[in-house]
Amino acid sequence: MAGRNYHLALFTAVAAVFVWSMAHPYDRFTWLLEVGPALIAVPILLLTYDRFRLTNLVYTLIAVHAVILMVGGHYTYARVPLFDWIRDGFGLARNHYDRVGHFAQGFVPALITREVLLRTTRLERGKMLFLLALSVCLAVSAAYELVEWAVAEVTGEAAADFLGTQGDPWDTQKDMALAGMGAMCSQLLLSGVHDRQLDRRRTAAGSG
């Protein structure tokens, strides 16, 4: 399935998870904070769909990231049942679902950044593109940590589930490190697939 049908299927799947996520979440305030990035991104993607349609790979990654946010929002990141089971089964000190979320915070935006830069600037594929995409993701991660801090300052104890530090004094630094690792991994693993999809788009546009 390709094109609009595939994108519609992704949107429908994300919408279904969204409806589930908003039904009786653990904490409504935390849910809104966690799902907020998806609520901002989806209207932007819909408004720019005809003028700046992204590759299937990037839309797929965005959908997966949205689902990660919605699952975390429904349970809170420290209480996702599967990762409670993993914690207990392997004798871990904490629920690590938030680590998955922060890894995705770099993994997915790196490919978005890569595509936007390649399609809107004269920047070519190579080391500088890799570095800039990584830098953007680290900046986004740092900005997100600042938002968490600001929310905690304003709301106090109400933001405890949003912060999700689970008693780790180095949680913020680990979150940013995971975002950086995610950004590097996605570019190393998926740049070839991404380039082929971009080339097919360019060829189709040139023949159209």
N, C-alpha and C positions, 0 to 999 in steps of 0.2 A: 504494500500500500504506500503511495507516495503523494506528495503535494497536499492539497487541501483536505482530502479524506484522512490522511495520516495525522495532520495537524488537528483536525476535528476530533479524531479518536483520542489524541493526547489531552485535548481540552476537556473532553467528556470524562475521561478517567480522573483527571485532577479535580474537576468539579464534584465528582462523586466522593472523592476522598475529603474534599472540603466540607461537604454536607455532613459526612460522618464525623469529621473533626470538630465541627461546631456544636454537635449534639452532645450536651452534657459533658463538657470538658472538666478536667480536674479543678481548674480555676479559670474563670472567664477572663480575668485581667491578664493572667499569664498567657492564655491562649491568644488574646488579641496582640500582645507584644510579639509572640513567637511567629504568628502567621502574618503579621504586618508586612514584612518584605514581599510576600507573595501577593498580598492584596494591593500593593503598590505596583508590582511588576506586571500583573496580568492586564490591567487596563492599558498600560503603555504598550505591551505587545500587541494587543488588539487594535489600538489606534495606529500603530506603525506597520501593521501586517501587510497592507497592499503596497506601501511605499518603501519598506525596508524589510523584506521577508528574509528571515534567517535560514540557515541550513537545517536539514532534518536532525543532524547530530546535535546541534545547539538547542533546538526546541526540545529534543528528547531529554537532554541533560537538565534543562530548565524544569521540565515536568517532574523529573526525579527529585530535584532539589526542593520543589514545592511540596512534594509528598513528604519528604524528610521533615520539613518545617511543620507541616500539618500534623504529622504523627507526634512530633515533639510538643506541639502546642496542645494537643488533646490530652496527653498523659502528663506533661511537663518532661523535660529532658532527663531528669533524674529518676523518673518512674516508668519508663517504657518497659512493659512486661518482658519482652524477649531479652532485653539487655539486663534485666534483673535476674533472669534465668542464667544468662551467661556469667554474670557476676557470681552468683551462688554456685554454679556448677564448676567454675574454675577458681573459686576462692579469691576473687578480685576484691579490691578495696572499695570500688564504686561502680555505679552504673555508667558505662562509657558511651551511651548514645549521643551525648553532647559532643564527644570527640568526632563521631561520624558527621555530625552537623557542621562542625568547624572545618573538617577536611573538605566537605562539599562546598563550603563557603569559599574555598580557593579553587577547587577542582572545576566547578561550573563557571564562575565568572572569568576564569582565565581563557576559556574558549570563546566566551562572549566578547571579551576584550580583544582577543586575537582577530575575530571576525570583523568587528567594527573597525579596528585599525587597518586591516588589509583592504577593506572595501571603501574606506573614506579618506585614507591618506596615501602617500606615496611610499610608505614604509614597506619594505620587502621582507620575505621570510628569512629568518636567520636569528643570530644571537640577540640583536637589539630588540626584535619583536618579542622574543622569549623573555628578556629582561623587563621590558615595559609591561607585558601582561602580568608577570610575577609582581612587579612593583604596584600595579593597580590593585591586585588582590590583597597584598599586604596592607595597602592604604585602606581598602574597604574593611578589612578585618580590624584594623586599629580603630577606625571610625565606629564600628559596631561595638567594640569594647568601651569606647567613650560614651556611646548611647546607653549601654548597660549601666555604666557608672552614674550618668546623669539621672536615669530613671531611679536608681537606688537612692540617690541623694534626695530626690523629690518625694518618693513614696515610702522609703524606709523598708520595713519588714515585708511590705506587700510585694517587693521585687525579689525576694529571696529565691523563688522558683525560677524567675527569669534569669538571674545571675547563674544559678546552677553550679556554684563552685564546689559544692559537696565537701567543704572543709579543706580544699587544696589551696594553699597560699600562692601557688604558682599557676593557678588555673588560667589567668589572663594570658600569661606568656605562652603557655602550652597551646591555648586556643589559636593564637596568632601563628605559632610555629606550624601547627597542623594545617592552617589555611595556606601557608607558604608551601608546605609539602604537597598539598592538594594541587596547587597551581602548577608546580613543577611536574607532578605525575601526569596530569591531564595533557600537558603539552608534549611530554615525552612519549606518552602512549597513544595519543589520538591525533596528533598533528597531521600524520599521513592521511588518515581517513578524512579529516577536516579539509585538508588541501584538495583532495580528490572531489569532494562535494563542492567546494568553492570553484574549482576548475570547470566542473560540469555546469554550474550556474552561469559562469562567465561565457562558456561556449553556447549555452542555450540563449543567453541574452544577445550574443553577437549574431546568432542566426535568426533571431526573431524579428 
